[in-house]
Amino acid sequence: MDAMGDSNLDAWKLSAEEHNLSIAKSGANRLDFALLLKFFQNAGRFPSATSAIAAELITEVAQQLGVEPNAVGAMSDRTLERARAEIRNLCGYREATVEDAERLTEWLRDQIVVIAPRSHDGMVAALETECRSCRIEPPSAERIARIVRSAIRAHEERLCNATLTRLPSVSRARLDALLQPGTSIDDADSDDHRRNGDILEAGTSEASSTSARGALINQLRSDAGRPGVNSLRREMASFRFCASWNSQPTYSMAFLCTSSRFTASGSPSRNRTNCAVTLKALV
């Protein structure tokens, strides 16, 4: 069932002009045209199908036109396109263009994603509201979903890049080391280990087997496994390693980038930033 901007029956009353405009259509198309018109006026978009409109609203409009409610959905595709164009023109709207999609993506990235980075439905609603304020018919549901995904991705890339530029080169090099496969905690940062000489004193063999799991960041995120002496040593080593990073003030800022999720692939800036986020979350 299509959601409505206003399901109040009073909002579905046809004015004299709207009644005459609907009656002027052929008998089979009168109800569909009137439903499309009132739905567009209330929601700022067209329904997926007139038959998807709430039954009580269909009945209300049908009674005003003196037709049967079951006459809904009789309009052909070609006639439907002409009716939509006529209604857009009547309401002062236009179809969305490629340029509109690009502008809406930028608007979502700058104004909405930063507020609700994970609320897909909220961003869709905000986009439809923005379209309505600009007198633009919203794109299709599939195109809106692509715009939302693109805005989220652009926001995260920009945030990660901005975070990366504020990290000193030494910190970036350390973050890059966390992304390299085949590296153990023992080899990741020898300076830290010299400052904390007991980090892997008793667990070198365990750390070597751990290195086969892939990038160091994944080792730090992995499950501890079954309780045992070796697993305890490994977890203590991981904790001390993370604690040594936590002592550096450069990572407190990186922790703000919680909207990004670590992925094995992606841009270097996003992966570096997510490494910092993970380290802060682990300590």
GIPEDA-V229447 format. One line per field, one symbol per residue. ss: DSSP state (H for helix, E for strand, - for the rest). psi: psi as a letter, one per 40 degrees, with the letter a starting at -180 (. if undefined). burial: b if it has 9 or more other ideal C-beta (glycine too) atoms within 8 Angstrom, else e. A space follows every 10 residues. Layout:
BEGIN
ss: ???
psi: ???
burial: ???
END
This chain:
BEGIN
ss: --------HH HH---HHHHH HHH------H HHHHHHHHHH HHH------H HH--HHHHHH HHHHH---HH H-----HHHH HHHHHHHHHH H--EE--HHH HHHHHHHHHH HH-------H HHHHHHHHHH HHH--EE--- HHHHHHHHHH HHHHHHHHHH HHHHH---HH HHHHHHHH-- ----HHHH-H HHHHH----- ---HHHHHHH HHH--HHHHH H-------HH HHHHHHHHHH HHHHHH---H HHHH------ -------HHH HHHHHHHHHH HH-
psi: hhiidhehdd eehhiddddd dddeiidded dddddddddd ddeeiiidid eeihdddddd ddddefiide eieehidddd dddddddddd efiiiiiddd dddddddddd dddddgeegd dddddddddd dddefhhiii dddddddddd dddddddddd ddddeehidd dddddddeeh iehiddedgd dddddgdedf defddddddd deeaiddddd eiidaihidd dddddddddd ddddddehee edddeefeei ihidiaiddd dddddddddd de.
burial: ebebeeeebe bbebeeebbe bbeebeeebb bbbbbbbbbb ebbbbebeeb eebbeebbbb bbebbebebe bbeebeeebb eebbeebbee bebeebeeeb beebbbbbbe bbbeeebeee ebbbebbbbb bbeeebbbbe eebbbebbeb bbebbbbbbb bebbeebeee bbebbbbbbb eebbbbebbe ebbeebeebb eebbebbbeb beeebbbbbb eeeeeeeeee bbbbbbbbbb bbbbbbeeeb beebbebeeb ebeeeeeebb bbbbbbbbbb ebb
END
